[in-house]
Amino acid sequence: MSNNKQLQAPVPYTINQLRWQRFKKNRRGYISLWLFMLFFVLSLMADFIMNDKPILVEYQDNYYFPIFKTYSETVFGGEFATPTNYLDPAIIDNIMQHNGKIIWPPFRYSYATLVYDTSTTFPTPPSAQHWLGTTDAGFDVLANLLYGFRISMLFALFLGMLTSVIGIFLGALQGYYGGWIDLLGQRFIEIWSGLPVLFMIILLSSIMPLNFWWLLAITVLFGWTALVGVVRAEFLRTRNFDYILAAKAMGLSDCKIMFRHILPNATVAILTFLPFILCGSITTLTSLDFLGFGLPIDSPSLGRLLLQGKNNLHAPWLGISSFLIIAILLSLLIFIGEAVRDAFDSNKGVN
């Protein structure tokens, strides 16, 4: 039996494995991804972390989930058919007297829970009960940051996805077909981009009461032009390459050529701009809320917390906490974008 060991050739990486290796090589972006995922998951679980409603209530051998459904007081032995205030000692005592159980989140207050257990006037400084203090209206700052982070990220993700789809589609049409389609499209984009977006949103918000979806629709209406130029330039550069001409000669449809053979070449450029689109979306929402033309007044908002800090300079924890969370969020997105750009750059090594 031979003792010679056969040398095995290294298994080649697939293209996605190479991209992942290049992404991990950028340590700053790799760590930022994990931090961002941690913060985002925590914000998605905000209802289970900070809430004035219990996660589970056992009462008279029945189980209730107040986080997901609103129950009236009469369900728990109350006198009024109004939504249950689970912080009411009478409700809690009534549940316990019937051998019930209440499973609470770690913090028994939400972004809209009015704080009563304070020894000073609002805004109160950080304490053991309220780690970042309270606002001048008596709401917990940490809860508002957590819920505000969630709504800002969901707004940015929806806005980035919708504007990217529209911008990629229109940019592909202009770049691939050229001619009058490109000429008319460019002239329209020049006019549309010249509109003062922030003032247009403020004007529309003064006409109609805005909610999350209306504000998202209006912002998409004015923000879809971000990727058109990048995609158009890539399609103009690529459409006369030999393999594209060969695909046309073989009878492939324009749709397959555009989105199967040309669009992948524009991936690096698109992904380079995407983090800036997300950052711009967050900044837009924060600015509108700061000016009072954004989400409804009863919604958690990072911009409104900044306004609280501006109006209460004697309470620096308001402005500092909201500024830090926005700065950290935007920085993480930029660092992740840099790592994604490196991952799709074939000139970057993996060693």
RODO-2510 file (C-alpha; in nm, 4 decimals, decimal comma):
residues 351
     n   res          X          Y          Z
     1     m     0,0000     0,0000     0,0000
     2     s     0,1498     0,3275    -0,1043
     3     n     0,2061     0,5989     0,1553
     4     n     0,2052     0,8709    -0,1048
     5     k    -0,0814     1,1103    -0,0582
     6     q    -0,2630     1,2245    -0,3630
     7     l    -0,2766     1,5968    -0,3987
     8     q    -0,6275     1,7210    -0,4505
     9     a    -0,6861     2,0233    -0,6685
    10     p    -0,8577     2,3069    -0,4833
    11     v    -1,2271     2,3327    -0,5468
    12     p    -1,2909     2,6487    -0,7470
    13     y    -1,5206     2,9084    -0,5983
    14     t    -1,8530     2,9802    -0,7616
    15     i    -1,9131     3,3400    -0,8587
    16     n    -2,1399     3,3984    -0,5584
    17     q    -1,8822     3,2459    -0,3240
    18     l    -1,6168     3,4762    -0,4680
    19     r    -1,8430     3,7745    -0,4118
    20     w    -1,9069     3,6688    -0,0533
    21     q    -1,5330     3,6282     0,0079
    22     r    -1,4643     3,9741    -0,1340
    23     f    -1,7437     4,1141     0,0824
    24     k    -1,5979     3,9562     0,3981
    25     k    -1,2551     4,0936     0,3095
    26     n    -1,3927     4,4418     0,3705
    27     r    -1,3982     4,4077     0,7496
    28     r    -1,5642     4,7414     0,8091
    29     g    -1,8539     4,6583     0,5790
    30     y    -1,8794     4,3007     0,7104
    31     i    -1,9059     4,4157     1,0727
    32     s    -2,1459     4,6920     0,9723
    33     l    -2,3734     4,4340     0,8089
    34     w    -2,4004     4,2316     1,1286
    35     l    -2,4574     4,5433     1,3402
    36     f    -2,7233     4,6683     1,1008
    37     m    -2,8979     4,3291     1,0979
    38     l    -2,8921     4,3239     1,4786
    39     f    -3,0448     4,6728     1,5065
    40     f    -3,3006     4,6023     1,2351
    41     v    -3,4132     4,2725     1,3903
    42     l    -3,4438     4,4405     1,7299
    43     s    -3,6556     4,7157     1,5759
    44     l    -3,8799     4,4599     1,4044
    45     m    -3,9310     4,2979     1,7451
    46     a    -4,0011     4,6313     1,9126
    47     d    -4,3547     4,5247     2,0063
    48     f    -4,2091     4,2325     2,2030
    49     i    -3,9363     4,4417     2,3668
    50     m    -4,1030     4,7711     2,4599
    51     n    -4,4806     4,7716     2,4895
    52     d    -4,7502     4,8665     2,7356
    53     k    -4,9496     4,5601     2,6258
    54     p    -4,8653     4,2093     2,7492
    55     i    -4,7396     3,9448     2,5112
    56     l    -4,9754     3,6840     2,6576
    57     v    -5,2609     3,6927     2,9074
    58     e    -5,4183     3,3849     3,0632
    59     y    -5,7619     3,4634     3,2081
    60     q    -6,0308     3,2117     3,3072
    61     d    -5,8556     2,9323     3,1166
    62     n    -5,8477     3,1382     2,7976
    63     y    -5,5405     3,2793     2,6287
    64     y    -5,5237     3,6284     2,4829
    65     f    -5,2546     3,8010     2,2774
    66     p    -5,2960     4,1775     2,3304
    67     i    -4,9964     4,2571     2,1066
    68     f    -5,1835     4,1281     1,8032
    69     k    -5,5443     4,2064     1,8947
    70     t    -5,7282     4,4764     2,0887
    71     y    -5,9571     4,3531     2,3653
    72     s    -6,2123     4,5536     2,5591
    73     e    -6,2117     4,5804     2,9381
    74     t    -6,5213     4,3639     2,9641
    75     v    -6,3172     4,0634     2,8468
    76     f    -6,1088     4,0878     3,1652
    77     g    -6,3927     4,1750     3,4011
    78     g    -6,3930     4,5507     3,3432
    79     e    -6,6999     4,7735     3,3276
    80     f    -6,6480     4,9598     2,9988
    81     a    -6,6336     4,8376     2,6402
    82     t    -6,3215     5,0424     2,5742
    83     p    -5,9725     4,9145     2,4839
    84     t    -5,8061     4,7634     2,7866
    85     n    -5,5442     4,9597     2,9730
    86     y    -5,3222     4,6751     3,0911
    87     l    -5,1274     4,9081     3,3206
    88     d    -5,4438     4,9735     3,5229
    89     p    -5,3976     4,8124     3,8673
    90     a    -5,7660     4,7146     3,8750
    91     i    -5,7333     4,5128     3,5546
    92     i    -5,4120     4,3469     3,6745
    93     d    -5,5691     4,2576     4,0136
    94     n    -5,8789     4,1157     3,8470
    95     i    -5,6696     3,8900     3,6235
    96     m    -5,4577     3,7689     3,9159
    97     q    -5,7633     3,7007     4,1338
    98     h    -5,8812     3,4488     3,8744
    99     n    -5,5424     3,2695     3,8841
   100     g    -5,4455     3,4343     3,5585
   101     k    -5,0994     3,4997     3,4225
   102     i    -4,9483     3,7969     3,2421
   103     i    -4,6300     3,7776     3,0340
   104     w    -4,4903     4,1265     2,9847
   105     p    -4,2227     4,2589     2,7474
   106     p    -3,8940     4,3556     2,9159
   107     f    -4,0025     4,7236     2,9173
   108     r    -4,3654     4,8040     2,9998
   109     y    -4,4038     5,1101     2,7846
   110     s    -4,4300     5,1913     2,4166
   111     y    -4,3480     5,5023     2,2157
   112     a    -4,6913     5,6494     2,2984
   113     t    -4,7066     5,5459     2,6650
   114     l    -4,7346     5,8472     2,8925
   115     v    -4,4861     5,8214     3,1791
   116     y    -4,6191     5,8988     3,5273
   117     d    -4,3464     5,7705     3,7609
   118     t    -4,1183     6,0731     3,7442
   119     s    -3,9916     6,2958     4,0233
   120     t    -3,9266     6,5985     3,7990
   121     t    -4,1067     6,7748     3,5185
   122     f    -4,0724     6,6648     3,1570
   123     p    -3,8339     6,6183     2,9872
   124     t    -3,6728     6,4024     3,2542
   125     p    -3,3058     6,2964     3,2395
   126     p    -3,1931     5,9351     3,1900
   127     s    -3,2684     5,7036     3,4808
   128     a    -3,2855     5,3342     3,5691
   129     q    -3,6465     5,3186     3,4483
   130     h    -3,5963     5,5281     3,1357
   131     w    -3,2437     5,4803     3,0071
   132     l    -3,2471     5,7785     2,7699
   133     g    -3,4932     5,9945     2,9601
   134     t    -3,8296     6,1221     2,8421
   135     t    -3,9499     6,3816     2,5937
   136     d    -4,1195     6,7068     2,6854
   137     a    -4,4528     6,5336     2,6248
   138     g    -4,3764     6,2533     2,8705
   139     f    -4,2844     5,9696     2,6321
   140     d    -3,9855     5,7399     2,6668
   141     v    -3,6966     5,8386     2,4369
   142     l    -3,5558     5,4865     2,3948
   143     a    -3,8930     5,3507     2,2851
   144     n    -3,9325     5,6312     2,0345
   145     l    -3,5840     5,5641     1,8982
   146     l    -3,6532     5,1924     1,8593
   147     y    -3,9895     5,2375     1,6901
   148     g    -3,8612     5,5347     1,4905
   149     f    -3,5665     5,3294     1,3650
   150     r    -3,8095     5,0634     1,2419
   151     i    -4,0391     5,2985     1,0564
   152     s    -3,7443     5,4860     0,9025
   153     m    -3,5849     5,1649     0,7747
   154     l    -3,9108     5,0250     0,6384
   155     f    -3,9774     5,3557     0,4638
   156     a    -3,6252     5,3591     0,3176
   157     l    -3,6434     4,9961     0,2017
   158     f    -3,9829     5,0385     0,0359
   159     l    -3,8761     5,3651    -0,1244
   160     g    -3,5423     5,2252    -0,2418
   161     m    -3,7054     4,9148    -0,3890
   162     l    -3,9805     5,1003    -0,5742
   163     t    -3,7599     5,3801    -0,7081
   164     s    -3,4957     5,1273    -0,8158
   165     v    -3,7460     4,9181    -1,0103
   166     i    -3,8859     5,2233    -1,1888
   167     g    -3,5440     5,3788    -1,2516
   168     i    -3,3894     5,0564    -1,3824
   169     f    -3,6826     4,9895    -1,6143
   170     l    -3,6924     5,3391    -1,7642
   171     g    -3,3131     5,3673    -1,7846
   172     a    -3,2973     5,0321    -1,9654
   173     l    -3,5571     5,1462    -2,2188
   174     q    -3,3729     5,4697    -2,2896
   175     g    -3,0294     5,3151    -2,3169
   176     y    -3,1276     5,0120    -2,5219
   177     y    -3,3498     5,1772    -2,7816
   178     g    -3,1909     5,5233    -2,7895
   179     g    -3,3180     5,7633    -3,0550
   180     w    -3,6369     5,9541    -2,9834
   181     i    -3,7160     5,7428    -2,6774
   182     d    -3,3862     5,8446    -2,5196
   183     l    -3,4152     6,2079    -2,6294
   184     l    -3,7690     6,2584    -2,5000
   185     g    -3,6933     6,0642    -2,1823
   186     q    -3,3915     6,2784    -2,1035
   187     r    -3,5785     6,6032    -2,1603
   188     f    -3,8616     6,4863    -1,9320
   189     i    -3,6167     6,3795    -1,6598
   190     e    -3,4389     6,7160    -1,6777
   191     i    -3,7682     6,8964    -1,6217
   192     w    -3,8856     6,6540    -1,3525
   193     s    -3,5528     6,6636    -1,1666
   194     g    -3,5650     7,0424    -1,1617
   195     l    -3,8745     7,0422    -0,9418
   196     p    -3,8067     7,1268    -0,5756
   197     v    -3,8947     6,7880    -0,4281
   198     l    -3,9046     6,8897    -0,0632
   199     f    -4,1268     7,1896    -0,1305
   200     m    -4,3586     6,9824    -0,3508
   201     i    -4,4008     6,7267    -0,0723
   202     i    -4,4653     7,0060     0,1784
   203     l    -4,7254     7,1559    -0,0576
   204     l    -4,9024     6,8238    -0,1049
   205     s    -4,8914     6,7457     0,2665
   206     s    -5,0648     7,0759     0,3397
   207     i    -5,3469     6,9797     0,1029
   208     m    -5,4085     6,6237     0,2246
   209     p    -5,3378     6,4506     0,5562
   210     l    -5,0399     6,2234     0,4984
   211     n    -4,9871     5,8755     0,6361
   212     f    -4,7043     5,6293     0,5775
   213     w    -4,8321     5,5036     0,2392
   214     w    -4,9309     5,8453     0,1005
   215     l    -4,5932     5,9861     0,1962
   216     l    -4,4214     5,6867     0,0379
   217     a    -4,6186     5,7264    -0,2862
   218     i    -4,5413     6,0977    -0,3123
   219     t    -4,1713     6,0413    -0,2431
   220     v    -4,1544     5,7660    -0,5049
   221     l    -4,3211     6,0010    -0,7516
   222     f    -4,0326     6,2474    -0,7203
   223     g    -3,7455     6,0088    -0,6419
   224     w    -3,7470     5,7546    -0,9243
   225     t    -3,4908     5,9442    -1,1348
   226     a    -3,1911     5,8499    -0,9170
   227     l    -3,0863     5,5372    -1,1092
   228     v    -3,2086     5,6246    -1,4577
   229     g    -2,8861     5,7925    -1,5666
   230     v    -2,6607     5,5141    -1,4374
   231     v    -2,8603     5,2350    -1,6026
   232     r    -2,9039     5,4334    -1,9245
   233     a    -2,5285     5,4906    -1,9555
   234     e    -2,4527     5,1216    -1,9036
   235     f    -2,7080     5,0152    -2,1639
   236     l    -2,5778     5,2699    -2,4146
   237     r    -2,2255     5,1363    -2,3639
   238     t    -2,3185     4,7693    -2,3858
   239     r    -2,5891     4,7480    -2,6511
   240     n    -2,3387     4,7362    -2,9444
   241     f    -2,1064     4,4735    -2,7955
   242     d    -2,0476     4,1664    -3,0097
   243     y    -2,2306     3,9236    -2,7828
   244     i    -2,5377     4,1511    -2,7815
   245     l    -2,5359     4,1722    -3,1606
   246     a    -2,4971     3,7937    -3,1726
   247     a    -2,7942     3,7517    -2,9399
   248     k    -3,0036     3,9731    -3,1660
   249     a    -2,8957     3,7701    -3,4698
   250     m    -3,0034     3,4516    -3,2912
   251     g    -3,3518     3,5946    -3,2489
   252     l    -3,3586     3,6603    -2,8743
   253     s    -3,6261     3,9022    -2,7661
   254     d    -3,5352     4,2529    -2,6581
   255     c    -3,6635     4,1808    -2,3078
   256     k    -3,4288     3,8837    -2,2603
   257     i    -3,1324     4,0734    -2,4028
   258     m    -3,1974     4,3754    -2,1817
   259     f    -3,2523     4,2050    -1,8498
   260     r    -3,0546     3,8819    -1,8900
   261     h    -2,7444     3,9951    -2,0795
   262     i    -2,7071     4,3727    -2,0314
   263     l    -2,8529     4,4462    -1,6883
   264     p    -2,6008     4,2244    -1,4974
   265     n    -2,3241     4,4521    -1,6282
   266     a    -2,4916     4,7457    -1,4539
   267     t    -2,5127     4,5654    -1,1191
   268     v    -2,1972     4,7209    -0,9742
   269     a    -2,3094     5,0743    -1,0607
   270     i    -2,6606     5,0130    -0,9255
   271     l    -2,5360     4,8650    -0,5989
   272     t    -2,2908     5,1517    -0,5593
   273     f    -2,5733     5,4039    -0,5683
   274     l    -2,8257     5,1995    -0,3679
   275     p    -2,6883     5,2811    -0,0186
   276     f    -2,6973     5,6510    -0,1044
   277     i    -3,0607     5,6113    -0,2142
   278     l    -3,1444     5,4485     0,1203
   279     c    -2,9591     5,7227     0,3085
   280     g    -3,1394     5,9870     0,1058
   281     s    -3,4735     5,8231     0,1836
   282     i    -3,4046     5,8260     0,5570
   283     t    -3,2850     6,1863     0,5402
   284     t    -3,5965     6,2906     0,3484
   285     l    -3,8315     6,1337     0,6021
   286     t    -3,6339     6,2784     0,8925
   287     s    -3,6358     6,6257     0,7367
   288     l    -4,0106     6,6190     0,6719
   289     d    -4,0832     6,5053     1,0271
   290     f    -3,8488     6,7713     1,1651
   291     l    -4,0371     7,0386     0,9689
   292     g    -4,3755     6,8976     1,0705
   293     f    -4,4844     6,7821     0,7227
   294     g    -4,4086     6,4111     0,7518
   295     l    -4,5790     6,1264     0,9312
   296     p    -4,8822     6,1834     1,1572
   297     i    -4,8087     6,3412     1,4918
   298     d    -4,8832     6,0175     1,6799
   299     s    -4,6208     5,8186     1,4857
   300     p    -4,2708     5,7517     1,6228
   301     s    -4,0184     5,9613     1,4373
   302     l    -3,6458     6,0279     1,4481
   303     g    -3,7016     6,3696     1,2939
   304     r    -3,9485     6,4652     1,5622
   305     l    -3,6981     6,3646     1,8284
   306     l    -3,4448     6,5977     1,6653
   307     l    -3,7055     6,8715     1,6864
   308     q    -3,7498     6,7886     2,0557
   309     g    -3,3753     6,8340     2,1034
   310     k    -3,3849     7,1694     1,9242
   311     n    -3,6739     7,2939     2,1368
   312     n    -3,5224     7,1687     2,4628
   313     l    -3,1566     7,2653     2,4623
   314     h    -3,1510     7,2244     2,8406
   315     a    -3,2170     6,8494     2,7838
   316     p    -2,9169     6,7482     2,5695
   317     w    -3,0007     6,3765     2,5860
   318     l    -3,2842     6,4354     2,3380
   319     g    -3,0743     6,5817     2,0585
   320     i    -2,7652     6,3704     2,1237
   321     s    -2,9485     6,0361     2,1254
   322     s    -3,1467     6,1060     1,8086
   323     f    -2,8404     6,2459     1,6298
   324     l    -2,6284     5,9444     1,7211
   325     i    -2,8844     5,6882     1,6041
   326     i    -2,9255     5,8670     1,2685
   327     a    -2,5490     5,9066     1,2238
   328     i    -2,4847     5,5406     1,3103
   329     l    -2,7617     5,4219     1,0774
   330     l    -2,6383     5,6245     0,7810
   331     s    -2,2757     5,5247     0,8442
   332     l    -2,3618     5,1542     0,8579
   333     l    -2,5478     5,1758     0,5280
   334     i    -2,2559     5,3515     0,3577
   335     f    -2,0037     5,0974     0,4890
   336     i    -2,2238     4,8081     0,3734
   337     g    -2,2561     4,9721     0,0321
   338     e    -1,8788     4,9989    -0,0001
   339     a    -1,8390     4,6295     0,0835
   340     v    -2,1104     4,5298    -0,1664
   341     r    -1,9397     4,7369    -0,4350
   342     d    -1,6120     4,5571    -0,3648
   343     a    -1,7892     4,2215    -0,3729
   344     f    -1,9145     4,2765    -0,7257
   345     d    -1,5849     4,4198    -0,8472
   346     s    -1,4023     4,1356    -1,0232
   347     n    -1,0728     4,3267    -0,9986
   348     k    -1,0725     4,2809    -0,6216
   349     g    -0,8875     3,9766    -0,4944
   350     v    -1,0006     3,7426    -0,2163
   351     n    -0,6615     3,6860    -0,0464
***
